Structure formats: C-alpha cells, structure tokens
Amino acid sequence: MEFKVNSKELEKLLTKIIPAVPTRTPMPILENFLFEIKDGLLTIYATDLEISLKSSINIVTEDNISIVIPAKLLYDVLRSLGDTTVHFDIAGNGKLNLTTDNGQYSLSYLGADEFPEIPSFPEENESDDLAEISINGMDLKEALDKTSFAMSKEEMRPAMMGTLLEFREEGLRFVATDGHRLVNLLNKKIVTGLDNQYIVPEKAISVLQKVLDEKDVKLYMTKTHISFRLSDIELITRLIGQKYPDYKSVIPLENEFDLKLETKELHNAIKRMMLFSTSNTRRVKFSIKENNLEISAEDLDIGASGRENIMCKYSGDAIDIGFNSAYVHDILAHLNEEKEIIFKLHSSTKAVVIVPSVSKENEELMMLIMPVRLNN
C-alpha cells in the first residue's frame, strides 16, 4: 500500500509522541511506533507501558493496515529531510520504502501483533467507573507547574511519586509532596460534581507540561488509567494504584506568627546563601525578630559564610529556624509571580506554611516546608 505525507507535518506529529518511546527497555517492541491506517486516517502510537501517546493525520489511501516501525530511525530520517513530500510504500516483504524528490530510503517493519494494547477512551471504557470532564489547558498547566516540583523521587514511597488530582465539591485540588515540602493548590473554577482521587505519575505530568496550551483538554478517568485528550494528541497513563498520604494531617493549624516578605528580595538572598551552605546539609538559618529577618549560611569545610538582613513585617516571638536552602529556593521559584508572600510559623521545629499575601480569585495556594535542625 502507498500514501504521501509532508515531512514537516509528520515530524511535528512524531515530536509530540516520541517522549513515550523508552530509550532502554527489555521489550524491543516498545522501541517502535505503531502505525495504524484505517479509513484514510493514520494514527501513530508510542508507549513505554506506563504512558502512551497517540496522534493522527489524514492521508489518502483506501487500504487499512497496522505495522510497527523503528521509532528513532524514522524520526531521525524525517528530521534530516527538510520540507518535502515523502512517498511511503509499505511492501509485502517487511520493507517500508520512503521516496523523496532526491532520495530513496528503506526501513524494516514488523506486524503489529506483539505491540501492547493501548486503552481507548471512551469507546472501550463505557463502564460505571468512567468519569469524563473538560479543563482549560492553561489552567491545568499552571496548576501542574506550581505543584509538580514537590513530587517525591524515592521509589520507597510510590504514592508520592505522582501528583494527586482530588475532585471535590469545592473544586479540583492538586497536591504534591516528598515529605520535606508540600504544595496544595485548589482551583475553584473546575467544579465537576465528582468525588474522586487520582494519582498521576511524574512522567505523564512532565510530558503534559510540555504539550498543554490554551485549548481545552478532555479528561477520561477510570480506576486504573487517565486519558488527557488535546486537540492534536492524546496521552494515556496508568494511575499510581496506591493510597495517597493524608496530606491534611501534616498542615499545622496553630501557626500564629506571620512573616511577610517581598518574594524577589528573599529569593535573591537565598540564591546567594546557597553559595555558602554546606554541600551535604544545604542548611540556611532564618533569625526572625520584629521587622527584621537575618539569613545566614556557613560551610565549615571550606571556612566560608554569608549573612544578610532583609526588612520584613513580623509580629510574634523571636525564632531561629533552619531550612534546606534548595527547598526554599524551589518554593520561591514557583511563587515568583507573587510580589509578597507570608511565612506562617509557630516554632523552630514545626512545619512552616507559605502562602501568597494576596490570594487569586478562584484559587487557594499553600506551600509547606519542614524545618531542619540547627547546630547549637
């Protein structure tokens, strides 16, 4: 069978789905794209068994066929061609012949029998547990950008190696934590009537952040999978089948001391203190008293130290408290849109809550960081 396609159009499509092709795998079949041609529509799939990506392009052909093609080789060939028309000829001898005005190229292909089956939504999942909603793409991207950095990378805590999507009456809540810091964002605009939790793994979140735009996204959710359908691509991922930790239990209720600071000024000071914090502890010390915050760090190994004073608004008991400077830096980097932020404190050993000084309409954002022990 034969068809023609523009090289740049096909390259653009493959660029979006190649992130699902594993670089190393004990299953060589996963290093391929699945080409499925049906009724004039070419749908291309890629999967690493955790996430799957698929996208489609219209072609002119009357034949239907499914084959698997070496993903990296095909992608690299198309990238090298420039803007041209590529003539595909799927021969019966296991060869895929590509022809342009200037050249001929031959790749091997296999039948699609061994390629893993990829869940289809909603056609094959019209079961009682299927939920379906639409979300604005930028709303979803902004929520993931603000929360996902706090996901755990420790395989001993699989539930925390993803971002929690919690659908409740008040809206859609996004939660991520690694046990040292926590982000809790509620989008009140996304009211669905659902009452469910889904944990989306880190790789799916990472791909989504790259492909989301201002267009609406359709979400299909079952107990085991979630599908994100964009205008030109669909991402399907397994959910993390663990119970998410009770994040509400670690949020302190008695933090009565408010420390108000300019975000940018604090962030710049933290960046400088990171140069002086010991490489293994990364500790930075906050010495807080009325209207003054002293930040200091010390690296005893090389005999270096730094100290800065920042004006602030604070009413409460004087506190000396230590933090991992890298965690503070991460939090401030994801609050960089906020002119001012508030640290809510109780003591040098209790978790600290960080919130914007002015809440956005239809959004509640809270970050939490655990202190580290100071040397006496």
Secondary structure, DSSP 8 states (H G I E B T S, - for coil): -EEEEEHHHHHHHHHHHGGGS-SS-S-GGGGEEEEEEETTEEEEEEE-SSEEEEEEEE---S--EEEEEEHHHHHHHHHHH-S-EEEEEE-TTSEEEEE-SS-EEEEE-EESTTS-----TTTT--STT-EEEEEEHHHHHHHHHHHGGG----TT-GGGSEEEEEEETTEEEEEEE-SSEEEEEEETT---S--EEEEEEHHHHHHHHHH--SSEEEEEE-SSEEEEE-SS-EEEEE---S----GGGGS-S---EEEEEEHHHHHHHHHHHHTTS-TTT-EEEEEEETTEEEEEEEETTTTEEEEEEEE-EEES--EEEEEEHHHHHHHHHTTTT-SEEEEEES-TTS-EEEEESS--TTEEEEEEE--B----
